[in-house]
């Protein structure tokens, strides 16, 4: 094929600027390579709301069919629904056309195999990249695959509602922010089934993102949600990213809730139902997670960051639940896949069972665990990334260290993880202390080493 930027093939997906880095030609060839790599006979394809997604999806489908695979076209849907469709129907694989939380000019492709197990840079994505670079995709099939259309949203909603007792949900006041993304399509029929009173922001699905980007991790993208929650004295606010496979919470006073605190709350909810079960958490997480799991008789396992790694480990350990700091939550009864709506339902059920607001649920955690949140530091070039990590290893040689993902160091009253970005010369710090003062002091100390 024509020249392309191999850098768009990343650790968890294919992603880049449209049309400069990813276009219809590349999408068509990725469709061919994907089918060839999996020896797939039947796959599903869905797309998000980005303005370029219809063209990218059509090209991918064309390539997959040319290679002989039958394609189930799911149309405009989110990543969660693709996972559901692939796993439920036992398809050979699937592709979601999306750039997740990135700005509108970006697009990309998330790829999964049988059981919705994701392809990654270590397994699958790099193989397809190398196949395209070597121009070694097998010849097209003698007969192109067929294409059919399916609507899975209704069945998907029934599936996720099965995680809770709908009748037990109390009529909480909520503000929902879809960010002009796929949640604007999925959330209305879901929350219409619940007794909650909802104020809905940015629910018009629009890939030009007229209000704000669909990345709730950034404070500027939560301002509308926070303002609406505080103005209406709502019990909680919920927001989703662009392809709606992650959800984020703010409490009734507009304070953002870290994903590790949500992981701790959900771990407790699962362990009450299934004592002794295994829960996964990532290397960045607050000790709130493992402490909560231990207090409720469960087994907690630390894992490296990334949905491909979590889903593989979830299967290996038969874990009931797993959570990442950045809003990915994984469920055994959801084909071990992550989901952006099940966490919202479970938190509402937990609030209802305890007759508490989200802020009240969080109070015991916030009184004991003091976290920095993720702090990013851009470096001049990639060589400095390894140098800074080794400098941290030397400075904190008296702490307990491990290298599962970047470097983690633990002391009796504080701990931190520093890990590199997968795509740029960037280091990400997450730190926790036993008091607000210790957290701030140690945070600044570690950042001084990173930024020296």
matplotlib code that plots the C-alpha trace (Angstrom):
import matplotlib.pyplot as plt

x = [0.0, 1.0, 3.3, 1.7, 2.9, 3.5, 3.3, -0.5, -0.4, -0.3, -0.3, -4.1, -5.5, -4.8, -5.2, -4.1, -5.2, -7.7, -6.9, -3.1, -2.3, -5.3, -7.6, -9.8, -6.9, -5.2, -8.6, -9.3, -5.9, -6.3, -9.6, -7.9, -5.0, -7.3, -9.3, -6.1, -4.5, -7.5, -8.4, -11.8, -15.0, -17.5, -16.9, -18.8, -18.1, -19.5, -18.6, -18.7, -20.1, -16.9, -17.5, -14.9, -16.2, -18.8, -16.1, -13.5, -16.0, -17.1, -13.5, -12.7, -15.8, -14.8, -11.3, -12.7, -15.2, -12.5, -10.5, -13.6, -15.1, -18.8, -19.5, -22.3, -22.6, -23.8, -23.9, -23.6, -22.8, -20.2, -17.3, -19.3, -22.0, -19.4, -17.9, -21.3, -22.2, -18.9, -19.0, -22.7, -22.7, -19.3, -18.0, -14.4, -13.7, -14.8, -13.7, -14.9, -14.2, -13.3, -10.6, -12.2, -11.6, -9.4, -10.4, -12.6, -9.8, -8.6, -10.0, -8.9, -9.8, -10.1, -9.8, -10.9, -10.9, -13.2, -14.8, -14.1, -10.5, -8.6, -5.7, -2.7, 0.6, 2.1, -0.3, -2.1, -1.8, 1.9, 1.4, -1.1, 1.2, 4.1, 2.0, 1.1, 4.6, 5.9, 3.0, 2.4, -1.4, -2.6, -4.4, -8.1, -10.6, -12.1, -15.5, -16.1, -17.8, -21.4, -22.6, -25.7, -27.1, -28.0, -29.5, -28.1, -29.0, -32.1, -30.5, -27.5, -29.6, -31.3, -27.9, -26.5, -29.7, -29.3, -26.4, -28.8, -32.2, -33.9, -36.8, -34.3, -33.0, -34.1, -35.2, -31.9, -31.3, -28.6, -26.9, -25.6, -23.1, -22.7, -20.1, -21.9, -20.7, -22.2, -23.6, -26.2, -27.5, -27.3, -28.0, -31.6, -33.3, -31.2, -32.0, -35.7, -35.9, -34.8, -36.7, -33.9, -34.6, -32.0, -30.8, -29.1, -26.2, -24.7, -26.9, -27.1, -24.7, -22.4, -18.8, -17.9, -18.1, -19.9, -19.8, -16.6, -14.4, -15.6, -12.7, -14.0, -10.6, -9.7, -11.1, -12.2, -14.5, -16.3, -17.1, -20.6, -21.3, -20.0, -21.9, -25.2, -24.7, -24.0, -26.8, -29.4, -28.2, -28.1, -27.0, -24.3, -23.1, -22.0, -20.0, -18.8, -16.0, -16.5, -17.1, -18.8, -16.6, -15.6, -17.7, -16.7, -18.4, -18.6, -20.3, -23.1, -20.7, -19.1, -15.9, -14.4, -14.2, -11.0, -11.4, -9.6, -12.2, -14.9, -13.0, -12.9, -16.7, -17.5, -15.1, -17.0, -20.3, -19.1, -17.5, -20.7, -22.4, -19.4, -17.1, -13.6, -13.7, -10.7, -10.5, -7.9, -6.5, -3.8, -0.3, -1.4, -4.2, -4.8, -4.3, -8.0, -8.6, -6.5, -7.5, -11.2, -10.8, -8.9, -11.4, -14.2, -12.4, -11.4, -8.2, -6.7, -4.2, -2.2, -2.0, -0.2, -2.2, -4.1, -7.4, -5.7, -3.6, -6.6, -8.8, -6.2, -5.5, -9.2, -9.6, -6.5, -7.6, -11.4, -11.6, -15.1, -14.2, -11.3, -10.9, -8.4, -7.8, -8.7, -12.3, -12.1, -14.1, -14.1, -16.7, -16.6, -20.3, -19.7, -17.4, -14.5, -14.7, -14.9, -18.1, -19.1, -22.7, -22.6, -20.5, -23.1, -25.9, -23.9, -23.1, -26.7, -27.7, -25.0, -26.3, -29.8, -28.9, -27.2, -29.6, -26.6, -25.5, -22.3, -20.5, -21.6, -20.4, -17.0, -16.5, -14.7, -12.2, -11.5, -10.8, -8.1, -6.5, -5.0, -4.1, -2.3, -4.3, -2.3, 0.3, 2.0, 5.5, 6.6, 10.3, 12.5, 13.1, 12.5, 16.0, 15.2, 12.3, 14.6, 17.1, 14.4, 13.1, 16.6, 17.1, 13.9, 15.1, 18.4, 16.9, 14.3, 16.5, 15.5, 11.9, 10.2, 10.4, 8.9, 8.9, 5.5, 4.7, 7.3, 8.6, 6.6, 8.0, 6.3, 7.0, 4.9, 3.0, 3.2, 3.8, 4.0, 4.1, 5.8, 5.2, 6.0, 3.4, 3.1, 3.2, 5.3, 8.2, 6.0, 6.1, 2.9, 3.0, 0.4, 1.2, -0.6, 0.2, -1.3, -2.1, -2.7, 0.6, 2.6, 1.0, 1.8, 5.4, 6.2, 4.5, 6.7, 9.7, 9.2, 8.3, 11.5, 13.4, 11.3, 11.7, 15.4]
y = [0.0, 3.7, 5.1, 5.6, 6.7, 3.5, 5.6, 5.5, 1.9, 2.4, 0.2, -0.2, 0.9, 2.7, 6.4, 9.7, 12.9, 12.6, 12.7, 13.4, 10.2, 8.0, 8.0, 5.8, 4.1, 3.1, 2.0, -0.2, -1.9, -2.3, -4.0, -6.5, -7.0, -7.5, -10.2, -11.9, -11.8, -13.4, -15.6, -14.1, -15.3, -13.0, -9.7, -6.7, -3.0, 0.1, 3.8, 6.8, 10.3, 11.9, 13.6, 11.3, 8.0, 7.1, 7.2, 5.4, 2.7, 2.2, 1.8, -0.7, -2.7, -2.7, -4.0, -6.7, -7.9, -7.9, -10.3, -12.6, -11.8, -11.3, -8.0, -7.1, -3.3, -2.0, 1.6, 4.5, 2.9, 3.0, 0.7, -1.1, -2.1, -3.5, -5.6, -6.9, -7.7, -9.6, -11.6, -12.4, -13.7, -15.4, -13.5, -13.8, -10.1, -6.6, -3.0, 0.2, 3.3, 5.9, 8.2, 7.9, 11.1, 12.9, 16.1, 16.0, 16.0, 12.6, 9.2, 5.6, 2.0, -0.3, -3.9, -7.0, -10.7, -13.5, -12.9, -9.1, -9.7, -6.7, -6.7, -4.7, -3.4, -6.6, -8.9, -8.2, -4.5, -4.6, -7.7, -5.9, -2.9, -5.1, -6.8, -3.5, -2.2, -5.3, -5.3, -8.9, -8.9, -12.1, -11.6, -10.7, -13.5, -14.8, -13.9, -10.9, -11.3, -10.2, -7.3, -7.2, -4.7, -5.3, -3.3, -4.5, -1.5, -3.0, -6.3, -4.4, -2.3, -5.4, -6.9, -4.0, -3.4, -7.0, -5.9, -4.1, -4.3, -1.5, -1.5, -0.6, 2.6, 5.7, 8.9, 10.7, 14.0, 13.6, 15.8, 13.8, 15.1, 13.1, 15.5, 15.3, 11.7, 8.3, 8.5, 10.9, 7.9, 5.2, 7.1, 8.3, 4.9, 3.7, 6.4, 6.6, 3.1, 4.5, 6.7, 9.3, 12.9, 13.9, 17.1, 16.2, 18.2, 17.9, 14.9, 15.9, 13.5, 15.8, 15.0, 18.6, 18.9, 22.3, 22.5, 20.9, 18.0, 14.6, 14.1, 14.5, 13.9, 17.5, 20.0, 22.4, 19.7, 19.3, 22.9, 22.7, 19.6, 21.0, 24.2, 22.4, 20.0, 22.8, 25.1, 22.4, 20.9, 17.5, 14.4, 13.6, 14.2, 11.6, 12.2, 10.0, 10.2, 10.2, 6.5, 6.1, 3.2, 5.3, 7.2, 9.8, 11.2, 14.5, 14.6, 16.9, 19.8, 19.5, 17.7, 15.3, 11.7, 9.8, 6.5, 4.6, 5.7, 4.5, 1.2, 0.9, 1.5, -1.0, -3.6, -3.5, -3.8, -6.9, -8.5, -8.2, -10.3, -12.7, -13.0, -14.0, -12.9, -11.4, -7.7, -6.1, -2.5, -0.7, 0.4, 4.0, 3.3, 4.6, 2.0, 2.6, -0.2, -3.0, -2.0, -2.1, -5.5, -6.9, -5.5, -7.4, -10.7, -10.4, -10.9, -7.8, -8.0, -5.1, -4.9, -2.8, 0.0, -0.7, -2.3, -5.1, -6.1, -5.9, -8.0, -10.7, -10.8, -10.7, -14.0, -15.6, -14.8, -15.1, -11.7, -10.5, -6.8, -4.5, -0.8, 1.7, 5.3, 6.7, 5.5, 2.0, -0.6, -4.3, -6.9, -10.7, -10.9, -8.4, -10.8, -9.5, -6.3, -2.7, -0.7, 2.9, 2.5, -0.4, 1.6, 4.4, 1.8, 0.2, 3.4, 4.4, 1.1, 1.5, 5.0, 3.6, 0.7, 2.9, 5.8, 8.1, 10.7, 10.0, 12.5, 10.7, 7.4, 8.9, 10.6, 7.7, 7.3, 11.1, 11.3, 8.6, 8.7, 11.8, 11.5, 13.8, 12.8, 12.2, 14.9, 14.9, 16.3, 16.7, 16.1, 17.4, 14.0, 10.3, 9.6, 11.7, 9.4, 6.5, 8.8, 10.4, 6.9, 5.8, 9.0, 8.2, 4.7, 6.0, 8.7, 6.3, 3.2, 2.7, 2.2, -0.9, -0.7, -2.6, -2.1, -3.5, -0.3, 2.5, 2.6, 2.3, 3.0, 2.3, 3.6, 3.0, 6.3, 7.2, 5.7, 6.7, 5.5, 7.2, 5.7, 6.9, 7.7, 5.2, 7.9, 10.9, 11.9, 12.3, 11.0, 10.6, 10.8, 9.4, 9.8, 9.2, 10.3, 9.6, 13.3, 16.2, 17.8, 14.6, 14.2, 17.7, 17.6, 14.2, 15.2, 18.3, 16.3, 13.7, 16.3, 18.1, 14.9, 14.4, 18.0, 18.5]
z = [0.0, -0.1, 2.6, 6.1, 9.5, 11.5, 14.7, 14.5, 15.5, 19.3, 22.4, 22.6, 19.2, 15.9, 16.3, 14.5, 12.8, 10.0, 7.1, 7.6, 9.5, 9.2, 6.1, 4.1, 2.3, 5.5, 7.1, 4.1, 4.4, 8.2, 7.5, 5.2, 7.6, 10.6, 8.9, 7.6, 11.1, 12.8, 9.9, 10.6, 8.9, 10.6, 12.4, 13.6, 13.0, 14.7, 14.7, 16.9, 16.1, 14.6, 11.3, 9.6, 11.1, 8.4, 5.8, 7.9, 8.8, 5.2, 4.1, 6.9, 6.0, 2.4, 3.2, 5.6, 3.0, 0.3, 2.4, 2.6, 6.0, 6.5, 8.3, 10.7, 10.5, 13.9, 12.7, 15.1, 18.5, 21.3, 22.1, 24.9, 22.5, 20.0, 22.8, 23.7, 20.1, 19.4, 22.6, 22.7, 19.1, 19.4, 16.4, 15.3, 16.1, 15.8, 15.1, 16.7, 14.7, 17.3, 18.8, 22.2, 24.2, 21.6, 19.8, 16.8, 14.1, 15.4, 14.5, 15.0, 15.3, 18.4, 17.4, 19.3, 18.7, 19.8, 23.1, 22.7, 23.8, 22.6, 20.2, 21.6, 20.5, 22.0, 20.3, 17.1, 16.4, 15.7, 13.6, 11.4, 11.2, 10.1, 7.6, 6.0, 6.1, 4.3, 1.9, 2.9, 3.4, 1.6, -1.7, -1.5, -1.4, -4.6, -3.2, -1.1, 2.2, 2.8, 4.9, 7.1, 9.5, 13.2, 16.0, 19.4, 21.6, 23.1, 24.1, 25.4, 27.7, 29.1, 29.7, 31.7, 33.7, 34.8, 37.0, 39.4, 41.0, 39.2, 41.7, 44.5, 42.9, 44.7, 42.9, 43.1, 41.3, 38.7, 36.1, 33.0, 30.5, 27.3, 25.9, 22.5, 22.3, 22.1, 25.6, 24.1, 22.2, 24.9, 28.1, 27.3, 26.9, 29.9, 32.4, 31.2, 32.9, 36.2, 38.7, 38.9, 38.0, 35.3, 33.8, 30.5, 29.0, 25.6, 24.6, 20.9, 19.3, 17.3, 16.2, 15.9, 19.8, 19.9, 23.7, 24.9, 24.1, 25.3, 27.8, 31.3, 32.8, 31.9, 34.3, 31.5, 30.1, 33.5, 34.1, 32.7, 34.7, 37.9, 37.4, 36.8, 39.7, 42.2, 40.8, 41.0, 44.3, 42.5, 44.3, 41.7, 38.2, 35.7, 32.4, 29.6, 27.1, 23.4, 22.7, 26.2, 27.4, 30.5, 33.0, 35.5, 38.6, 40.5, 43.9, 45.0, 45.7, 42.3, 43.5, 41.0, 42.1, 41.4, 39.6, 42.4, 44.9, 42.6, 42.2, 46.0, 46.3, 43.6, 44.9, 48.3, 46.5, 44.6, 47.7, 49.7, 47.0, 46.4, 49.4, 48.7, 45.0, 43.2, 42.3, 40.0, 40.4, 38.5, 39.7, 40.1, 42.5, 46.0, 48.8, 49.4, 46.9, 48.4, 51.9, 51.1, 49.4, 52.4, 54.8, 53.0, 52.7, 49.0, 47.1, 45.3, 42.5, 41.1, 37.3, 34.7, 33.1, 29.9, 28.9, 26.9, 30.0, 32.3, 30.2, 29.8, 33.6, 34.4, 32.5, 33.9, 37.5, 36.9, 38.7, 39.4, 38.9, 38.0, 37.9, 36.6, 37.9, 34.5, 34.5, 32.9, 34.9, 34.0, 34.9, 34.8, 33.9, 31.0, 29.2, 31.3, 29.3, 30.5, 30.4, 30.8, 32.0, 34.5, 37.0, 37.0, 37.7, 40.5, 42.2, 42.1, 43.6, 46.3, 47.1, 47.3, 49.5, 52.0, 51.5, 51.0, 48.5, 46.6, 48.8, 51.9, 50.4, 49.7, 53.0, 54.8, 51.9, 51.6, 55.3, 55.2, 51.7, 50.2, 46.5, 44.1, 41.0, 37.8, 37.1, 33.7, 33.0, 29.3, 28.8, 25.9, 24.4, 24.9, 26.3, 29.4, 30.3, 31.2, 32.9, 35.2, 36.1, 37.1, 39.1, 41.1, 41.6, 43.1, 45.3, 46.8, 47.0, 50.6, 49.6, 48.4, 44.6, 41.7, 37.9, 36.8, 34.8, 35.1, 38.7, 41.9, 45.4, 48.7, 52.2, 55.3, 55.0, 51.3, 47.9, 44.3, 40.7, 37.8, 34.4, 30.8, 28.2, 25.4, 22.7, 23.7, 26.0, 29.1, 32.6, 34.7, 38.5, 40.9, 44.6, 47.9, 51.5, 54.9, 55.4, 53.0, 54.1, 53.5, 50.1, 49.0, 50.4, 48.8, 45.5, 45.2, 46.1, 43.4, 40.8, 41.5, 40.5, 37.4, 36.4, 37.4]

ax = plt.figure().add_subplot(projection="3d")
ax.plot(x, y, z, "-o")
ax.set_aspect("equal")
plt.show()
